[in-house]
Amino acid sequence: MASGVAGRGLLGATRHLWTLVGIIGVGWAVGAGSGTGDLSGSSLYLFFTTLLLAVGLYGSTSEISLREARRDLKLLVLAVTVGVVAKAALIALVLWLVLDDPAYLVLAVAVAQIDPLSVAALRDSSRLSPRGRTVLSVWASFDDPVTVLLTAYTAPFALRALDDSAGTSATSSTEGIAGAVGDDLLDYAAQLGWNAVLVAVAAALWLLLRRTRGKDPAHWSPATQAVAVLLLLALVVTAGGYTLMLGVAFVGLFFRPPALTRHLGRISRGAYVTAAFTLGLLLVAGVDLVYGLVLGAAAYGAQIVVGSVLARKLDRVDRVSLALGQQNGVTAVILALSLQPMFPEAVAIVAPAIVTVNCLHFAANSLWGRRRPDPDDPRPAPDRPPLPHARPVQPDLTAGPGTVALWKDLDGAADPHWREPAAGPAPQDPGGDGGDDGPPHPALAHLLRNVPVVDAVALDAVRESD
């Protein structure tokens, strides 16, 4: 988000950051004042966090334009698969050198994604090209489910390492997202199978609605729209209850009832506020500021490395903007909430890491936005529409001085030709100077043939020089 950050002022550019900090602060104040205690151990808390995660994933993928993403499909697939894994590995390497307990390396995965809500808020004020904006939007939207799955797959191994170091059994504490997919290949295959079943059911319901009620959902009746919304809510709740995160992410690619999608922004923001408030409630137990700063800095540095490599074929402005595009938001918050029952320090470390990442994003993009414009960069400044292309026209040089008559458009099928003057004396100069106003010398006319705009005074001077 390059120059737009620098041009909107400190408060405007960091509005999403101050909102996050404020909501977390309110949650902390409520938790400290009411003495809510440890909420993360209840089954209701586990269902609540996974449901929020399902809502966030659906909101991320339902806004993806598949038509716009086809151009850079290879880049986007690499970004949300290899890119996410590479970023998590780089972050984990830094944490390995800083943290004493290797079990908490799973937190590297929790902050490896880019927050799509923050990207959407700042995308239009950047100097990114339309292609770069599409790449960043799809990257931010679809790396969320990949990050969730990677967290679910790595959490059991990290939990086993944590229990081994504590001398306890891991089988009694695998709950929530950490125990959603099990810890062997058969469990993974079964979980993928249930995700496929969810997608198949959603696809069948959507096709049934389109065949019986019309192919265009925008023309469905209010009753059909309500039925579609209720079916979608049932799918999302099922995904949250059984932690079918990959399935709900794919459902968001096609199951899009207009009655809900027009309000999806408010729903996603509501889930964000709720998750941030819950995060503040859990911060009453304390904040691990040092490890949080390290985790946040490592996450932002990993995006710079991986983003630069993946976007190396894009132009310079897009490449740098994507490298500096790391932000954390609702997904990182909810993953921290989901990991809290198994990893008691998850919230205390991830919360300051999220703030650190967003502060680094603002600082780096402000510096990038204040740089001198590249003289070789043809794109216009942000918030300024490009100048329309001039359409070349053919002037009629037989017209009198002070006028420029359009004789023939250069877009015509035939080559333009100069109109031959009529036989007889040359037209007299209206100004009384006796100058010849006839057509110019044939060689000079050939040179002037493709001039798009001709000034009458300058044309007279050329004629006189002839």
C-alpha positions as CSV (number, residue, x, y, z in Angstrom):
1,M,0.0,0.0,0.0
2,A,2.6,2.5,-1.1
3,S,1.9,6.1,-1.5
4,G,-1.6,6.0,-0.2
5,V,-0.4,5.4,3.3
6,A,1.7,8.4,3.3
7,G,-0.9,10.6,1.8
8,R,-3.9,10.0,4.2
9,G,-2.3,11.0,7.5
10,L,-1.3,9.0,10.5
11,L,-4.7,8.4,11.9
12,G,-6.4,7.6,8.6
13,A,-3.7,5.2,7.4
14,T,-3.6,3.3,10.7
15,R,-7.3,3.3,11.4
16,H,-7.5,-0.5,11.3
17,L,-4.5,-0.8,13.7
18,W,-6.0,1.6,16.3
19,T,-9.3,-0.1,16.0
20,L,-7.7,-3.5,16.7
21,V,-5.7,-2.1,19.7
22,G,-8.8,-0.3,21.0
23,I,-11.0,-3.4,20.9
24,I,-8.4,-5.6,22.5
25,G,-8.0,-2.9,25.2
26,V,-11.8,-2.9,25.9
27,G,-11.8,-6.7,26.1
28,W,-8.8,-6.6,28.6
29,A,-10.6,-4.0,30.7
30,V,-13.8,-6.0,30.8
31,G,-11.9,-9.2,31.7
32,A,-9.8,-7.5,34.4
33,G,-12.9,-5.8,35.9
34,S,-15.3,-8.8,35.9
35,G,-12.8,-11.5,36.6
36,T,-14.0,-13.8,33.9
37,G,-11.1,-16.3,34.5
38,D,-9.9,-18.8,31.9
39,L,-12.5,-19.1,29.2
40,S,-10.4,-21.3,26.9
41,G,-11.1,-24.6,28.7
42,S,-14.8,-24.8,28.0
43,S,-16.3,-26.7,25.1
44,L,-18.5,-23.7,24.2
45,Y,-15.3,-21.6,23.8
46,L,-13.8,-24.2,21.4
47,F,-17.0,-24.2,19.2
48,F,-17.2,-20.4,19.3
49,T,-13.6,-19.9,18.0
50,T,-13.9,-22.5,15.2
51,L,-17.3,-21.0,14.1
52,L,-15.6,-17.6,14.0
53,L,-12.8,-19.1,11.9
54,A,-15.3,-20.7,9.5
55,V,-17.1,-17.3,9.1
56,G,-13.8,-15.6,8.4
57,L,-12.7,-18.2,5.9
58,Y,-16.0,-18.0,4.0
59,G,-15.8,-14.2,4.0
60,S,-12.3,-14.3,2.5
61,T,-12.9,-16.7,-0.3
62,S,-16.4,-15.5,-1.3
63,E,-14.9,-12.2,-2.4
64,I,-12.4,-13.8,-4.8
65,S,-13.0,-13.0,-8.5
66,L,-12.0,-16.2,-10.3
67,R,-12.1,-14.4,-13.6
68,E,-9.5,-11.9,-12.5
69,A,-7.3,-14.5,-10.8
70,R,-6.9,-16.7,-13.9
71,R,-4.2,-14.5,-15.4
72,D,-1.8,-15.2,-12.5
73,L,-3.1,-18.5,-11.4
74,K,0.3,-20.1,-11.3
75,L,1.7,-17.3,-9.1
76,L,-1.3,-17.4,-6.8
77,V,-1.1,-21.2,-6.3
78,L,2.6,-20.9,-5.5
79,A,1.8,-18.0,-3.1
80,V,-0.9,-19.8,-1.1
81,T,0.9,-23.1,-1.0
82,V,4.7,-22.9,-1.2
83,G,4.7,-19.3,-0.1
84,V,2.8,-20.0,3.1
85,V,4.9,-23.0,4.0
86,A,8.1,-21.0,3.2
87,K,7.0,-18.1,5.3
88,A,6.1,-20.3,8.2
89,A,9.5,-22.1,7.9
90,L,11.4,-18.8,8.0
91,I,9.4,-17.5,11.0
92,A,9.9,-20.9,12.8
93,L,13.7,-20.7,12.2
94,V,13.8,-17.3,14.0
95,L,11.7,-18.6,16.8
96,W,13.9,-21.6,17.1
97,L,16.8,-19.3,17.9
98,V,14.9,-17.3,20.4
99,L,12.3,-19.5,22.1
100,D,13.5,-22.2,24.5
101,D,10.5,-24.5,23.8
102,P,10.3,-25.9,20.2
103,A,6.6,-26.6,20.7
104,Y,5.7,-23.0,20.2
105,L,7.0,-23.0,16.7
106,V,3.4,-23.7,15.7
107,L,2.8,-19.9,16.4
108,A,4.9,-19.2,13.3
109,V,2.1,-20.7,11.2
110,A,-0.6,-18.6,13.0
111,V,0.9,-15.4,11.7
112,A,2.0,-16.5,8.2
113,Q,-1.1,-15.3,6.4
114,I,-2.1,-11.8,5.1
115,D,-5.3,-10.3,6.5
116,P,-7.8,-9.8,3.6
117,L,-9.8,-7.2,5.6
118,S,-6.8,-4.9,6.0
119,V,-5.8,-5.4,2.4
120,A,-9.2,-4.4,1.2
121,A,-9.2,-1.3,3.4
122,L,-5.9,0.0,1.9
123,R,-5.8,-1.6,-1.5
124,D,-7.4,1.3,-3.5
125,S,-5.0,3.9,-2.1
126,S,-1.9,2.1,-3.2
127,R,0.2,2.4,-6.4
128,L,-0.4,-1.2,-7.2
129,S,-1.5,-1.9,-10.8
130,P,-4.8,-3.6,-11.3
131,R,-2.9,-6.8,-11.8
132,G,-0.9,-6.3,-8.6
133,R,-4.1,-5.6,-6.6
134,T,-5.7,-8.8,-7.9
135,V,-2.7,-10.8,-6.9
136,L,-2.6,-9.3,-3.4
137,S,-6.3,-9.7,-2.9
138,V,-6.5,-13.3,-3.9
139,W,-3.2,-14.1,-2.0
140,A,-4.6,-12.6,1.1
141,S,-8.0,-14.3,0.7
142,F,-6.9,-17.8,0.0
143,D,-3.8,-18.1,2.2
144,D,-6.1,-18.1,5.2
145,P,-7.5,-21.6,4.7
146,V,-4.1,-22.9,3.8
147,T,-2.7,-21.4,7.1
148,V,-5.6,-22.9,9.1
149,L,-5.0,-26.3,7.6
150,L,-1.2,-26.0,8.2
151,T,-1.9,-25.0,11.8
152,A,-4.2,-28.0,12.3
153,Y,-1.7,-30.4,10.8
154,T,1.3,-29.1,12.8
155,A,-0.4,-28.5,16.1
156,P,-0.6,-32.2,17.2
157,F,3.1,-32.6,16.6
158,A,3.9,-29.4,18.5
159,L,1.5,-30.5,21.3
160,R,3.3,-33.8,21.6
161,A,6.6,-32.1,21.9
162,L,5.1,-29.8,24.6
163,D,3.7,-32.7,26.5
164,D,7.0,-34.7,26.2
165,S,8.9,-31.8,27.7
166,A,6.4,-31.5,30.5
167,G,6.3,-35.3,31.1
168,T,2.5,-35.6,30.4
169,S,0.4,-37.4,27.9
170,A,-0.7,-35.7,24.7
171,T,-3.8,-37.8,24.2
172,S,-5.8,-36.0,26.8
173,S,-5.4,-32.5,25.6
174,T,-5.9,-32.6,21.8
175,E,-9.0,-30.5,21.4
176,G,-10.2,-27.8,19.1
177,I,-8.1,-27.2,16.0
178,A,-5.2,-29.1,17.4
179,G,-7.2,-32.3,17.5
180,A,-9.4,-31.7,14.5
181,V,-7.4,-33.8,12.0
182,G,-5.7,-36.3,14.3
183,D,-2.1,-37.2,14.2
184,D,-1.6,-39.9,11.5
185,L,-2.2,-40.4,7.8
186,L,-5.5,-42.2,8.2
187,D,-6.9,-39.3,10.3
188,Y,-5.7,-36.8,7.7
189,A,-7.3,-38.8,4.9
190,A,-10.6,-39.0,6.8
191,Q,-10.6,-35.3,7.5
192,L,-10.0,-34.5,3.8
193,G,-12.8,-36.8,3.0
194,W,-15.3,-35.1,5.2
195,N,-14.2,-31.7,3.8
196,A,-14.9,-33.1,0.3
197,V,-18.3,-34.3,1.4
198,L,-19.2,-30.8,2.7
199,V,-18.2,-29.3,-0.7
200,A,-20.1,-31.9,-2.6
201,V,-23.3,-31.3,-0.6
202,A,-22.9,-27.5,-1.0
203,A,-22.4,-27.9,-4.8
204,A,-25.5,-30.1,-5.1
205,L,-27.7,-27.7,-3.2
206,W,-26.4,-24.7,-5.2
207,L,-27.0,-26.5,-8.6
208,L,-30.4,-27.5,-7.4
209,L,-31.3,-23.9,-6.6
210,R,-30.0,-22.7,-10.0
211,R,-31.9,-25.3,-12.0
212,T,-35.2,-24.8,-10.2
213,R,-35.1,-21.1,-9.5
214,G,-33.0,-19.7,-12.3
215,K,-29.3,-19.5,-13.3
216,D,-28.8,-15.9,-12.2
217,P,-29.1,-15.7,-8.3
218,A,-29.7,-12.0,-8.6
219,H,-33.1,-12.7,-10.0
220,W,-34.2,-15.1,-7.4
221,S,-37.3,-14.3,-5.3
222,P,-36.9,-13.2,-1.7
223,A,-38.1,-16.6,-0.5
224,T,-35.5,-18.4,-2.5
225,Q,-32.8,-16.0,-1.3
226,A,-33.8,-16.7,2.3
227,V,-33.7,-20.5,1.7
228,A,-30.2,-20.1,0.2
229,V,-29.0,-18.1,3.2
230,L,-30.4,-20.6,5.6
231,L,-28.7,-23.5,3.7
232,L,-25.4,-21.6,3.8
233,L,-25.7,-20.9,7.5
234,A,-26.2,-24.6,8.1
235,L,-23.1,-25.4,6.1
236,V,-21.0,-22.9,7.9
237,V,-22.2,-24.1,11.4
238,T,-21.4,-27.7,10.4
239,A,-18.0,-26.7,9.2
240,G,-17.4,-24.9,12.5
241,G,-18.7,-27.8,14.6
242,Y,-16.5,-30.4,12.9
243,T,-13.6,-28.1,12.0
244,L,-14.0,-28.5,8.2
245,M,-12.1,-25.4,7.3
246,L,-10.9,-26.4,3.9
247,G,-14.4,-27.3,2.9
248,V,-15.9,-24.0,4.0
249,A,-13.2,-22.2,2.1
250,F,-14.1,-24.0,-1.2
251,V,-17.8,-23.4,-0.5
252,G,-17.1,-19.7,-0.5
253,L,-15.9,-19.9,-4.1
254,F,-19.3,-20.7,-5.6
255,F,-22.1,-20.6,-2.9
256,R,-22.8,-16.9,-2.9
257,P,-26.5,-15.9,-2.3
258,P,-26.7,-12.2,-3.1
259,A,-29.0,-11.6,-0.1
260,L,-26.0,-12.5,2.1
261,T,-23.0,-11.4,0.1
262,R,-24.1,-7.7,0.1
263,H,-23.8,-7.8,3.9
264,L,-20.8,-10.0,4.1
265,G,-18.4,-7.1,4.8
266,R,-20.4,-6.2,7.9
267,I,-20.5,-9.8,9.0
268,S,-16.7,-10.2,8.6
269,R,-16.1,-7.0,10.5
270,G,-18.4,-8.3,13.3
271,A,-16.4,-11.5,13.5
272,Y,-13.2,-9.5,13.6
273,V,-14.5,-7.3,16.5
274,T,-15.8,-10.3,18.4
275,A,-12.5,-12.2,18.0
276,A,-10.4,-9.1,19.1
277,F,-12.6,-8.5,22.1
278,T,-12.2,-12.2,23.2
279,L,-8.5,-11.9,22.7
280,G,-8.5,-9.0,25.1
281,L,-10.4,-11.0,27.7
282,L,-7.6,-13.7,27.6
283,L,-4.8,-11.1,27.8
284,V,-5.7,-10.5,31.5
285,A,-3.3,-13.4,32.3
286,G,-0.4,-11.3,30.8
287,V,1.5,-10.4,27.6
288,D,4.8,-11.8,26.4
289,L,6.1,-8.6,24.8
290,V,9.6,-9.8,23.9
291,Y,8.6,-13.0,22.1
292,G,5.7,-11.2,20.5
293,L,8.0,-8.5,19.0
294,V,10.3,-11.3,17.7
295,L,7.4,-13.2,16.2
296,G,6.0,-10.1,14.5
297,A,9.3,-8.9,13.1
298,A,10.0,-12.5,11.8
299,A,6.6,-12.6,10.1
300,Y,7.1,-9.3,8.3
301,G,10.7,-10.2,7.3
302,A,9.5,-13.5,5.9
303,Q,6.9,-11.8,3.7
304,I,9.7,-9.5,2.3
305,V,11.8,-12.5,1.3
306,V,9.0,-14.8,0.0
307,G,7.1,-11.9,-1.7
308,S,10.2,-10.7,-3.5
309,V,10.9,-14.1,-4.9
310,L,7.4,-15.0,-5.9
311,A,6.7,-11.6,-7.5
312,R,10.1,-11.3,-9.3
313,K,8.4,-11.3,-12.8
314,L,6.1,-8.3,-11.9
315,D,7.1,-4.7,-12.4
316,R,9.1,-2.9,-9.7
317,V,6.2,-1.1,-8.0
318,D,4.1,-4.3,-7.7
319,R,7.0,-6.4,-6.6
320,V,8.0,-4.0,-3.7
321,S,4.4,-3.4,-2.7
322,L,3.7,-7.2,-2.5
323,A,6.9,-7.7,-0.5
324,L,5.8,-5.1,2.0
325,G,2.1,-6.3,2.1
326,Q,2.2,-8.4,5.2
327,Q,-0.6,-7.7,7.6
328,N,-2.3,-9.7,10.4
329,G,-5.9,-9.6,11.5
330,V,-8.9,-11.7,12.1
331,T,-7.4,-15.1,11.1
332,A,-4.3,-14.7,13.2
333,V,-6.5,-13.6,16.2
334,I,-8.8,-16.6,15.8
335,L,-5.9,-19.0,15.4
336,A,-4.4,-17.7,18.6
337,L,-7.8,-18.2,20.4
338,S,-8.0,-21.7,19.0
339,L,-4.5,-22.6,20.1
340,Q,-4.9,-21.1,23.6
341,P,-6.4,-24.2,25.2
342,M,-3.4,-26.4,24.2
343,F,-0.7,-23.7,24.3
344,P,-1.3,-21.4,27.3
345,E,1.2,-18.8,25.9
346,A,-0.4,-18.5,22.5
347,V,-2.5,-15.4,23.1
348,A,0.2,-13.7,25.1
349,I,2.7,-14.0,22.2
350,V,0.5,-13.7,19.2
351,A,-1.4,-10.6,20.3
352,P,1.7,-8.3,20.5
353,A,3.0,-10.0,17.3
354,I,-0.1,-8.9,15.4
355,V,0.3,-5.3,16.5
356,T,4.1,-5.4,15.6
357,V,3.3,-6.7,12.1
358,N,0.8,-3.9,11.5
359,C,3.1,-1.2,12.8
360,L,6.0,-2.5,10.6
361,H,3.5,-2.5,7.6
362,F,2.7,1.2,8.2
363,A,6.3,2.3,8.7
364,A,7.7,0.4,5.7
365,N,4.9,1.5,3.3
366,S,5.2,5.1,4.5
367,L,8.9,5.1,3.6
368,W,8.2,3.4,0.3
369,G,5.4,5.9,-0.5
370,R,7.7,8.9,0.2
371,R,10.3,7.9,-2.2
372,R,11.0,9.9,-5.4
373,P,8.8,8.7,-8.3
374,D,10.6,6.5,-10.7
375,P,11.0,8.4,-14.0
376,D,10.8,5.1,-15.9
377,D,7.4,4.2,-14.2
378,P,4.7,5.1,-16.7
379,R,1.8,4.6,-14.3
380,P,0.0,7.7,-12.9
381,A,0.1,8.8,-9.3
382,P,-2.6,7.2,-7.1
383,D,-6.1,8.7,-7.0
384,R,-5.4,10.5,-10.3
385,P,-7.2,9.0,-13.4
386,P,-4.9,8.4,-16.4
387,L,-5.0,10.8,-19.2
388,P,-7.1,9.6,-22.2
389,H,-5.3,8.6,-25.3
390,A,-5.3,11.3,-28.0
391,R,-7.0,10.2,-31.1
392,P,-5.0,11.3,-34.2
393,V,-7.0,13.2,-36.8
394,Q,-6.2,14.4,-40.3
395,P,-6.3,18.2,-40.7
396,D,-7.7,19.8,-43.8
397,L,-4.9,22.2,-44.9
398,T,-7.2,23.7,-47.6
399,A,-9.2,25.5,-44.9
400,G,-8.5,29.1,-44.3
401,P,-6.2,30.4,-41.5
402,G,-7.6,30.2,-38.0
403,T,-9.5,27.0,-38.6
404,V,-8.7,23.4,-38.6
405,A,-11.2,21.2,-40.5
406,L,-11.2,17.5,-39.9
407,W,-11.1,15.9,-43.3
408,K,-10.6,12.2,-42.6
409,D,-10.1,10.1,-39.6
410,L,-6.8,8.1,-39.5
411,D,-8.8,5.1,-38.3
412,G,-10.4,4.7,-41.7
413,A,-9.8,1.7,-43.8
414,A,-8.1,3.5,-46.7
415,D,-5.0,5.6,-46.5
416,P,-5.7,9.4,-46.1
417,H,-5.0,11.6,-49.1
418,W,-4.7,15.4,-49.4
419,R,-7.7,17.0,-51.1
420,E,-6.6,18.4,-54.4
421,P,-7.3,22.2,-54.8
422,A,-9.9,23.2,-57.4
423,A,-8.6,24.8,-60.6
424,G,-8.4,28.5,-60.7
425,P,-6.7,31.2,-58.7
426,A,-5.5,30.6,-55.2
427,P,-7.8,31.9,-52.4
428,Q,-6.9,35.3,-51.1
429,D,-5.7,36.0,-47.6
430,P,-8.5,37.5,-45.6
431,G,-6.0,39.4,-43.6
432,G,-5.1,41.5,-46.6
433,D,-1.4,40.6,-46.7
434,G,-1.6,38.9,-50.1
435,G,-0.2,35.7,-48.8
436,D,-0.8,32.4,-50.5
437,D,-3.3,30.3,-48.6
438,G,-3.2,27.3,-50.9
439,P,-2.0,23.9,-49.9
440,P,1.7,23.5,-49.0
441,H,4.4,22.1,-51.1
442,P,3.8,18.3,-51.8
443,A,7.0,17.4,-49.9
444,L,6.0,19.5,-46.9
445,A,2.4,18.1,-47.0
446,H,3.9,14.6,-46.9
447,L,5.7,15.5,-43.7
448,L,2.7,17.0,-42.1
449,R,0.3,14.2,-43.1
450,N,0.2,12.4,-39.7
451,V,0.3,15.5,-37.4
452,P,-2.7,14.8,-35.0
453,V,-3.3,18.5,-34.1
454,V,-2.4,21.5,-36.2
455,D,-2.3,25.0,-34.9
456,A,-3.5,27.5,-37.6
457,V,-0.9,30.2,-36.7
458,A,2.0,27.7,-36.7
459,L,0.7,26.3,-40.1
460,D,0.7,29.8,-41.6
461,A,4.3,30.2,-40.5
462,V,5.3,26.9,-42.1
463,R,3.6,27.9,-45.3
464,E,5.3,31.2,-45.4
465,S,8.7,29.5,-44.9
466,D,7.9,27.3,-47.9
